[in-house]
Amino acid sequence: MNKMEQFRQEIQNYSFSEIDEKDFSKTPDWWQKEGLLSSVLGGFSLPGATRRETISRDFFEQVGSLYDYIINYCNEMHMDEVDLYKKAAIPRSTFSKIRSMRNNDYNPSKYPTIVCLALAMKLGKDDAQVFVNLAGYHLSNSNKPDIVVMYCIENGIFSVERVNDYLEDYVGKRMLISA
């Protein structure tokens, strides 16, 4: 049995635990390292940081923005922003819009931008859901693309191209990057 056949069999009965919006305040595992969380919550501010008024959870109220999450991740993982957006296969112009969100009304799309970033950061299932929620979206068991993405995350499949292949096979279209 090849990987696509195995995928089709496993995805038929797959479901994931959706994050309840009331339980949205989980901090990412990588953020819990000593010193980082306290420096962020203690008033450390990053360039381009904004507050998302729509999210009222303590952690995200204090962290502020999607860009804060991304930049803190890059700092913690000793990764350059350029490497991240290249790995995510998103254009530099899109990442620049995310970086300057407080100066514009840009809202990145769930597919491909937010999902590609979550894959590039190799976030676990809970962290990925929190990241997607921070961007103003939700991962749902009633959405076929979301099911595929969470299946891939839970199975350690973080290649944007490979996840795109699974999306094409199960949903019928490539949703992350063009062929």
Order of alpha helices (4+ residues) and beta strands (2+ residues): alpha-alpha-alpha-alpha-alpha-alpha-alpha-alpha-alpha-alpha
